């Protein structure tokens, strides 16, 4: 993707669907992976895709790599394909909500 307008649109779409801050996402990934005996190192918490989203949230648009752009597009497609008003979770503790939160989208967040 070399067209700056396409990149601008993707950047905006990514930040629209990823509605958790980097701090919220980092905290969620740590909590998600913690168990009674262990807690992962902060930079190793969560699935690889969640870690990539977190890394992108901490970057400026000018610092994006081709891999970042691929991940951003994937996340936009994943969130857009799994969310709609009629199917939003009704409660806070749903599996689908937790899956989306691992990539930075909390469907219960306004």
C-alpha positions as CSV (number, residue, x, y, z in Angstrom):
1,X,0.0,0.0,0.0
2,X,1.8,3.1,-1.2
3,X,-1.1,5.4,-1.7
4,X,-1.1,7.9,1.2
5,X,-4.9,8.3,1.0
6,X,-5.4,4.5,1.4
7,X,-3.0,4.5,4.4
8,X,-4.8,7.5,5.9
9,X,-8.1,5.7,5.6
10,X,-6.7,2.5,7.0
11,X,-5.1,4.4,9.9
12,X,-8.5,6.0,10.7
13,X,-10.4,2.7,10.3
14,X,-7.9,0.9,12.6
15,X,-8.2,3.5,15.3
16,X,-12.0,3.5,15.0
17,X,-12.3,-0.3,15.5
18,X,-9.5,-0.5,18.0
19,X,-11.3,1.5,20.7
20,X,-9.1,0.4,23.7
21,X,-6.1,2.5,24.6
22,X,-2.7,1.0,24.6
23,X,-2.8,0.9,28.4
24,X,-6.2,-0.8,28.5
25,X,-5.1,-3.4,25.9
26,X,-1.8,-4.1,27.7
27,X,-3.7,-4.5,31.0
28,X,-6.3,-6.8,29.4
29,X,-3.6,-9.0,27.8
30,X,-1.8,-9.4,31.1
31,X,-5.1,-10.3,33.0
32,X,-6.2,-12.6,30.2
33,X,-2.9,-14.6,30.4
34,X,-2.5,-14.6,34.2
35,X,-3.4,-17.6,36.3
36,X,-3.2,-18.4,40.0
37,X,0.5,-19.3,39.9
38,X,2.0,-17.1,37.2
39,X,1.6,-13.9,35.3
40,X,3.5,-13.3,32.0
41,X,6.0,-10.6,31.5
42,X,4.2,-7.5,30.2
43,X,5.8,-7.7,26.8
44,X,4.9,-11.4,26.4
45,X,1.3,-11.3,27.5
46,X,-1.5,-12.2,25.1
47,X,-1.6,-13.8,21.7
48,X,0.8,-12.6,19.0
49,X,-1.9,-10.6,17.1
50,X,-2.8,-8.8,20.3
51,X,0.9,-8.0,20.9
52,X,1.1,-6.6,17.3
53,X,-2.0,-4.4,17.8
54,X,-0.4,-3.1,21.0
55,X,2.8,-2.3,19.3
56,X,1.0,-0.5,16.5
57,X,-1.0,1.6,19.0
58,X,2.3,2.8,20.3
59,X,3.6,4.0,16.9
60,X,3.3,7.1,14.9
61,X,1.8,6.6,11.4
62,X,5.1,7.6,9.8
63,X,6.8,4.6,11.6
64,X,4.5,1.9,10.3
65,X,6.1,-1.1,8.5
66,X,4.5,-3.1,5.7
67,X,3.8,-5.8,8.3
68,X,2.1,-3.2,10.5
69,X,-0.1,-2.2,7.6
70,X,-1.0,-5.9,7.0
71,X,-1.9,-6.4,10.6
72,X,-4.0,-3.2,10.7
73,X,-6.0,-4.3,7.7
74,X,-6.5,-7.8,9.2
75,X,-7.8,-6.3,12.5
76,X,-10.2,-3.9,10.7
77,X,-11.6,-6.8,8.7
78,X,-11.8,-9.1,11.7
79,X,-13.6,-6.5,13.9
80,X,-15.9,-5.3,11.1
81,X,-16.8,-8.9,10.2
82,X,-17.7,-9.8,13.9
83,X,-19.5,-6.7,15.1
84,X,-22.9,-5.2,14.4
85,X,-25.5,-3.4,16.5
86,X,-27.9,-6.4,16.6
87,X,-25.2,-8.9,17.8
88,X,-23.3,-6.9,20.4
89,X,-22.8,-8.8,23.6
90,X,-25.4,-8.2,26.3
91,X,-23.2,-8.7,29.3
92,X,-19.7,-8.0,30.2
93,X,-18.5,-11.6,30.4
94,X,-18.9,-13.0,27.0
95,X,-16.5,-15.1,25.0
96,X,-16.9,-13.1,21.8
97,X,-16.3,-9.9,23.7
98,X,-13.1,-11.3,25.2
99,X,-11.9,-12.5,21.9
100,X,-12.4,-9.0,20.4
101,X,-10.7,-7.4,23.3
102,X,-7.5,-9.3,22.6
103,X,-7.2,-7.3,19.4
104,X,-8.2,-4.0,21.1
105,X,-11.9,-3.8,20.4
106,X,-14.3,-3.7,23.4
107,X,-17.9,-3.9,22.0
108,X,-19.3,-2.6,25.2
109,X,-17.2,0.6,25.0
110,X,-19.0,3.6,23.5
